[in-house]
Amino acid sequence: MVLIAIISLCKKLLKKSAFISASVLLVGVANAETPSEPGWAPQLLGMQATIIYQNMPAFSSPYEGPQSLTFKNGEGHGHTETYGIYLGSQILPRLQAYLDVEQARGNGIGHAVGLGGITNGDVIRQGSTDLGQNPYIARLFLRYLIPLSRETASVERAMDQLPGEEPLSRIEIKGGLMAATDDFDQNRYANNTRIQFLNWGFINNTAWDFAANTRGYSYGLLVSYIRPSWKLAYGIYKMPTTANGNEFDHIGTSSGNNLELTLRPNQEGTVMRFLAYYNTGRMGNYEEAISTGQATGMEPDIAKDNRPGRHKYGFGFNVEQPLADAGETGAFARIGWNDGHTEDFAFTEVDRHLSTGMQVSGVHWGRTEDRLGVAYVWHGLSPEHREYLAAGGTGFLLGDGKLNYGLEQIFETYYRVQLGQYAQLSPDFQYIQNPGYNRDRGPVEVYSVRLRLSY
């Protein structure tokens, strides 16, 4: 009953969080212009521009469906450009506000369909709505800290992080427009497509169908209890009304609930994260879509089976292990599972996830700021999801018309060259076995180069 009451309260607060975030930030900016309130002035926390070019040579493709990865008609080439400016304001001693404005342009290879592990994490799928390529507000949220100890630690200026001192033990509350991935399933070595691995399979646990719109953001409320050796976080976020959609459903009838326990058990820097999620939304059921298709003599259509109040749940485990060079050389692993009865709805079409890899510091060959990354991921589908695709069904990313099922396996390696203080250049190679879980297609090779400028 207590948990139900907490969730109910969070849902009520979430309805107001976006308005509160915008109002407080605007008030802070307005007061920043008054000399008597200099502490309210927004600070520039950073700027970045990332350009990624990818080339996918021809591969074996005996047949294709509406959502197949293809190299035809120029779709074997793709590039993306993302630009961002990140601002923060210290509204009160314990209250901060953040505003991120971004712009995304370009398209991924094959229009970013046909894979569970999309090859470029900066690709924005258009979904059911043409989002355009104009600047947009990516994040707009408040962060409130409640100290639980006098001991503090210094934090440096970073995106969505004002510099200063923060208590080692605290309660942290965030509300507004943000991304669930900002606070859950973090990993030091595999979490950022702009400086680390490019493939979705190494950015996050792909079996975690986190609530988000097409761009990856949602209105949410996060409460974290933080101690030096552990952290417990609960977050609730709005769900889209359709798979890969850009419009949000009502928080009273649909939501994405996430609970994560983070442990730091030793002095070697080991970090373990245990994640559970439970989504409620207007989703389809694979078995019912198959039954409807058989009864009507038509191909199953999960989109036509959408019903409000359906549920999806899953679990994830995430570990990072520093090995040398003050943690700049280290290894990581993730494992994920979801029930697979209800459709994959917001992130990608993956029901089973296992990945592992490592980062190596360039200090060993005289390039202190360079990094080398190597990783491998296995993606799988639930039996119901496989049967749906084999019967000719399509999801928001997959659909070859039929399916000779096999685990989607992706190898990726990159080398990040530091060019002065503000620029990085990263060649990248990906090898994909059974793209879209289909043994009849592939293998696929993807060659990439990434240029990043940041301040």
WOSUL-V942877 format. One record per residue. RES is the residue in one letter. PHI is phi as a letter, one per 30 degrees, with the letter a starting at -180 (999 if undefined). Layout:
res:RES phi:PHI
res:RES phi:PHI
This chain:
res:M phi:999
res:V phi:d
res:L phi:d
res:I phi:d
res:A phi:d
res:I phi:d
res:I phi:d
res:S phi:d
res:L phi:d
res:C phi:d
res:K phi:d
res:K phi:d
res:L phi:d
res:L phi:d
res:K phi:d
res:K phi:c
res:S phi:d
res:A phi:d
res:F phi:d
res:I phi:d
res:S phi:e
res:A phi:d
res:S phi:d
res:V phi:d
res:L phi:d
res:L phi:d
res:V phi:d
res:G phi:d
res:V phi:d
res:A phi:d
res:N phi:d
res:A phi:d
res:E phi:d
res:T phi:d
res:P phi:e
res:S phi:d
res:E phi:b
res:P phi:d
res:G phi:d
res:W phi:d
res:A phi:d
res:P phi:e
res:Q phi:c
res:L phi:d
res:L phi:c
res:G phi:l
res:M phi:b
res:Q phi:a
res:A phi:b
res:T phi:b
res:I phi:c
res:I phi:b
res:Y phi:c
res:Q phi:b
res:N phi:b
res:M phi:b
res:P phi:d
res:A phi:e
res:F phi:b
res:S phi:d
res:S phi:b
res:P phi:d
res:Y phi:a
res:E phi:b
res:G phi:c
res:P phi:d
res:Q phi:b
res:S phi:d
res:L phi:d
res:T phi:b
res:F phi:c
res:K phi:d
res:N phi:h
res:G phi:i
res:E phi:d
res:G phi:d
res:H phi:c
res:G phi:a
res:H phi:b
res:T phi:b
res:E phi:b
res:T phi:b
res:Y phi:b
res:G phi:a
res:I phi:b
res:Y phi:b
res:L phi:b
res:G phi:b
res:S phi:b
res:Q phi:d
res:I phi:d
res:L phi:b
res:P phi:e
res:R phi:c
res:L phi:c
res:Q phi:b
res:A phi:b
res:Y phi:b
res:L phi:b
res:D phi:c
res:V phi:c
res:E phi:b
res:Q phi:b
res:A phi:b
res:R phi:b
res:G phi:j
res:N phi:b
res:G phi:d
res:I phi:d
res:G phi:i
res:H phi:h
res:A phi:h
res:V phi:b
res:G phi:i
res:L phi:b
res:G phi:d
res:G phi:c
res:I phi:d
res:T phi:d
res:N phi:b
res:G phi:d
res:D phi:d
res:V phi:d
res:I phi:c
res:R phi:d
res:Q phi:d
res:G phi:i
res:S phi:d
res:T phi:b
res:D phi:d
res:L phi:d
res:G phi:i
res:Q phi:b
res:N phi:d
res:P phi:e
res:Y phi:b
res:I phi:d
res:A phi:d
res:R phi:b
res:L phi:a
res:F phi:b
res:L phi:c
res:R phi:b
res:Y phi:b
res:L phi:c
res:I phi:c
res:P phi:d
res:L phi:b
res:S phi:a
res:R phi:d
res:E phi:d
res:T phi:b
res:A phi:b
res:S phi:d
res:V phi:b
res:E phi:c
res:R phi:d
res:A phi:a
res:M phi:e
res:D phi:h
res:Q phi:b
res:L phi:d
res:P phi:d
res:G phi:k
res:E phi:c
res:E phi:b
res:P phi:d
res:L phi:d
res:S phi:c
res:R phi:a
res:I phi:c
res:E phi:b
res:I phi:b
res:K phi:b
res:G phi:a
res:G phi:k
res:L phi:d
res:M phi:a
res:A phi:b
res:A phi:e
res:T phi:d
res:D phi:d
res:D phi:b
res:F phi:b
res:D phi:h
res:Q phi:d
res:N phi:a
res:R phi:d
res:Y phi:c
res:A phi:a
res:N phi:a
res:N phi:b
res:T phi:d
res:R phi:c
res:I phi:b
res:Q phi:b
res:F phi:d
res:L phi:d
res:N phi:d
res:W phi:e
res:G phi:d
res:F phi:c
res:I phi:d
res:N phi:b
res:N phi:d
res:T phi:d
res:A phi:d
res:W phi:c
res:D phi:d
res:F phi:d
res:A phi:d
res:A phi:a
res:N phi:d
res:T phi:e
res:R phi:d
res:G phi:j
res:Y phi:c
res:S phi:a
res:Y phi:d
res:G phi:a
res:L phi:b
res:L phi:b
res:V phi:b
res:S phi:b
res:Y phi:c
res:I phi:c
res:R phi:b
res:P phi:e
res:S phi:c
res:W phi:a
res:K phi:a
res:L phi:b
res:A phi:b
res:Y phi:b
res:G phi:b
res:I phi:b
res:Y phi:b
res:K phi:d
res:M phi:c
res:P phi:d
res:T phi:d
res:T phi:b
res:A phi:e
res:N phi:h
res:G phi:d
res:N phi:c
res:E phi:c
res:F phi:c
res:D phi:d
res:H phi:d
res:I phi:d
res:G phi:d
res:T phi:c
res:S phi:b
res:S phi:a
res:G phi:c
res:N phi:c
res:N phi:b
res:L phi:b
res:E phi:b
res:L phi:c
res:T phi:c
res:L phi:b
res:R phi:b
res:P phi:d
res:N phi:b
res:Q phi:d
res:E phi:d
res:G phi:j
res:T phi:d
res:V phi:b
res:M phi:b
res:R phi:b
res:F phi:c
res:L phi:c
res:A phi:b
res:Y phi:b
res:Y phi:b
res:N phi:c
res:T phi:b
res:G phi:a
res:R phi:c
res:M phi:c
res:G phi:c
res:N phi:c
res:Y phi:d
res:E phi:d
res:E phi:d
res:A phi:d
res:I phi:d
res:S phi:d
res:T phi:d
res:G phi:d
res:Q phi:d
res:A phi:d
res:T phi:c
res:G phi:i
res:M phi:c
res:E phi:d
res:P phi:d
res:D phi:b
res:I phi:d
res:A phi:d
res:K phi:d
res:D phi:c
res:N phi:e
res:R phi:b
res:P phi:d
res:G phi:i
res:R phi:d
res:H phi:b
res:K phi:b
res:Y phi:b
res:G phi:a
res:F phi:b
res:G phi:b
res:F phi:b
res:N phi:b
res:V phi:b
res:E phi:b
res:Q phi:b
res:P phi:d
res:L phi:c
res:A phi:a
res:D phi:h
res:A phi:h
res:G phi:i
res:E phi:d
res:T phi:c
res:G phi:a
res:A phi:b
res:F phi:b
res:A phi:a
res:R phi:b
res:I phi:b
res:G phi:b
res:W phi:a
res:N phi:b
res:D phi:d
res:G phi:i
res:H phi:d
res:T phi:d
res:E phi:d
res:D phi:d
res:F phi:b
res:A phi:b
res:F phi:c
res:T phi:a
res:E phi:c
res:V phi:b
res:D phi:c
res:R phi:b
res:H phi:b
res:L phi:b
res:S phi:b
res:T phi:a
res:G phi:l
res:M phi:a
res:Q phi:c
res:V phi:b
res:S phi:d
res:G phi:d
res:V phi:e
res:H phi:d
res:W phi:b
res:G phi:i
res:R phi:b
res:T phi:e
res:E phi:c
res:D phi:d
res:R phi:b
res:L phi:c
res:G phi:b
res:V phi:b
res:A phi:a
res:Y phi:b
res:V phi:b
res:W phi:c
res:H phi:c
res:G phi:b
res:L phi:c
res:S phi:d
res:P phi:e
res:E phi:d
res:H phi:d
res:R phi:d
res:E phi:d
res:Y phi:d
res:L phi:d
res:A phi:d
res:A phi:d
res:G phi:j
res:G phi:d
res:T phi:b
res:G phi:c
res:F phi:d
res:L phi:b
res:L phi:c
res:G phi:l
res:D phi:c
res:G phi:j
res:K phi:a
res:L phi:a
res:N phi:c
res:Y phi:d
res:G phi:a
res:L phi:d
res:E phi:d
res:Q phi:b
res:I phi:b
res:F phi:c
res:E phi:b
res:T phi:b
res:Y phi:b
res:Y phi:b
res:R phi:c
res:V phi:c
res:Q phi:d
res:L phi:c
res:G phi:i
res:Q phi:d
res:Y phi:c
res:A phi:b
res:Q phi:b
res:L phi:b
res:S phi:b
res:P phi:d
res:D phi:b
res:F phi:b
res:Q phi:b
res:Y phi:b
res:I phi:c
res:Q phi:c
res:N phi:h
res:P phi:d
res:G phi:i
res:Y phi:i
res:N phi:c
res:R phi:d
res:D phi:d
res:R phi:b
res:G phi:i
res:P phi:d
res:V phi:c
res:E phi:c
res:V phi:b
res:Y phi:c
res:S phi:b
res:V phi:b
res:R phi:b
res:L phi:c
res:R phi:b
res:L phi:c
res:S phi:b
res:Y phi:b
